[in-house]
Amino acid sequence: SAPSPTENGGGGGRSGALVPAPEMERIDVNPPKGTRDFPPEEMRLRNWLFGHFREVSRLFGFEEVDFPVLESEALFIRKAGEEIRDQLYCFEDRGNRRVALRPELTPSLARLVIQKGKSAPLPLKWFAVGQCWRYERMTRGRRREHYQWNMDIIGVPEVTAEAELISSIVTFFKRIGITSSDVGFKVSSRKVLQEVLRCYSVPDELFGKVCIIIDKIEKLPTDVIKKDLKSAGIAEEAVQELLQLLTVKSLTKLEEKLGHAGEAVTDLKQLFWLAEKFGYSEWIQFDASVVRGLAYYTGIVFEGFDREGKLRAICGGGRYDRLLSTFGGDDIPACGFGFGDAVIVELLKEKGLLPDLGLEVHDIVCALDHDLLGPAATVATILREKGQSVDLVLESKSLKWVFKRAARINARRLILVGNTEWQKGMVGVKILSSGEQFEIKLNEL
Ligand SMILES: CC(=O)Nc1cnc2ccccc2c1
């Protein structure tokens, strides 16, 4: 049926008349501010990276999950002063619902765990690779989206869960050629802060907020941190003790300060003992200044860093034992990490480890003249049914054009469908690397 006037560019005019749309000036062909396209070459690198994310997750027996990019805004409303909250990409939809593009994956994962309830017996080992969003007002040219690999273990209170997660990231680094001289993990526990705050009888409600303030210790001057802590209601001597404690870089020193019985010290000793058993001791170090910028962490926290100190944190994670209960779920322990797709690529560039990923096509099939396009399609189908990738030349093109395209797509063989050969049930084959040329029967392809 003739397209209605609104179709085909809305030519309009008499109903059904196809008049060309007035010459429009060109649309903006760039993606929205802060977002990226993935043309073939970039998509090959992304698929390579995500392929390693998925393969490591499989090696560790994790199951893949996914959630909508769009969530209820309420999932991310936390009152701890996190940057992720200030930059929430949120809006009111046509149903007047407050919604947001997810800035992280963990709250969605927690939502799904609660939704599944008893039908998902614990422990759960789930992973996801998903696009996350932020809306920065003054875009300092920073991206508004990135992809994150998340792995989470739900229902395991033991530090073995954190040790397993760090092992999975070490496995990933090794697979792509990153060593423990390139990167390390700073490991600490928020229970260090908790124990100090409790000594000064700071109410637990302030815990998340204090962590977020302290997380900025390397980004803001100390007196700003002090001021913020004081205005959060932390006593002067508690502030002094906290800041002093953050400089501790050895477990022995920490034990001297906090004693050996507290959970912070016992958890961390257990983690370092397990690291030796997993074989990644040389990858991790205790560093009390690691806090991470998400309010819901409650225990061990860790972040991957580049030892040259040129880049931002490569990945980060930790234990979040209270998140599910804050969503009204049961009191289920959990831990996980997020691994972004940006810093790791910068690191690979720095280390000269970016893989050389070209398009690989096995055969390019072309008809030597127009009425052989049918037989060429037959030949392409035979080859594809054998599992070989085929670029079928879809128009009658000069051999010069075909050779140029064969080189561009890195084809291994050129299959020529010509009249004389076809009459004998044969096709011409040219091995493009050696130049060797011969004729073969269709069933020998
Ligand atoms: C380096 C980088 O692109 N970072 C980045 C980019 N987009 C985000 C979007 C949401 C949350 C965190 C994000 C972090």
The ligand as a Gaussian input file, in Angstrom:
#p B3LYP/6-31G(d) Opt

LIG

0 1
 C       36.488000       7.595000      33.435000
 C       34.984000       7.538000      33.227000
 O       34.497000       7.545000      32.134000
 N       34.238000       7.535000      34.331000
 C       32.860000       7.479000      34.381000
 C       32.033000       7.758000      33.291000
 N       30.709000       7.697000      33.396000
 C       30.111000       7.347000      34.556000
 C       28.728000       7.257000      34.653000
 C       28.152000       6.887000      35.843000
 C       28.922000       6.630000      36.936000
 C       30.283000       6.720000      36.863000
 C       30.903000       7.080000      35.676000
 C       32.279000       7.154000      35.575000

